Amino acid sequence: MNITVPPLRDRTEDIPMLARHFLKRYAAEFDKPVDDIRPNAMELLVDHDWPGNIRELENVIQGAVIRADGDSISRADLPEHLQPAGEPDKVVDSFEPDGFEQLLRQYKVRLAIQAIVDCNGNKSLAARKLHVSRAYLHRLIRMGPGPVALPDTAAEVA
């Protein structure tokens, strides 16, 4: 008697249940207080094709639990191959006229704003992910992006 189980990519409705099961298992195993998966992270999990099926999902959740700093798994805790492919990040707009210090300032501000967006507005978590103090993160935000265009979702963060 053969039992045929369709691939995980054909059973996307099962992904949240399986992900939460693995989350509980590995949070307990690693004694981490992680008990939730943020909606934007769950969206990435559901949208992935899962060529490795359930074992790949299990490995992704295990790694995310290890990387998680707070009590939930965020998009930033998921591996790079799950992140949406988009335009490569543009580091600088141009090399004129402000010079190195201005470009460095712009880059730091962009990084701070993107971290806050990735952490759903949680500035304390964003500061921890960047390995800077919360006060320094606030200084960066107050500096403003200068001539740099903010991402659409970052306008409300600043």
Phi, psi and omega in degrees: 000127179254135174249120181261123178248123180295155180297157183301327180297338178267357180233053184299336179292342178275343187299312180301318180296314180295318180298317179293324177299311180294326177300310180299317182298310185280332175296319178291316182298321182263005179051051179247145183279022182284122183225011182208159174240122181297149183304321181290331175286319179298324178300317177297319180297315182292326182282344182286150182280340179053063177297336178269006179057216188295326179296322177294316177301315179300315180295322179295315180293320178301313179296321180294322177297318180295318183281338185297134179264332184255211182261008178215158177273128178250174178304322183295338180277348181273153183295158184301325183291347175269343183290145182295140178278129179217198176293140176300145180298132177271119185287315180225153177279321178195169179260016179235168334265000193278341177089183187300312184299319179293318179296319178297317178300313180300316181296316179298318179296314178302315181298317180297313181296317180295322178297319179294318177298314180297332181262021176055039177086357180280101185289327178296316179294318178300318179297317178297318180296326179274352182061044175230165177285158178295325178297318179294320177300317178297321177299318179298317180296317180295330178300327180077163184282354183065226182280005183279137176280134179278150170297152183309315184283347183274343183301324180281342180286315182289000000 
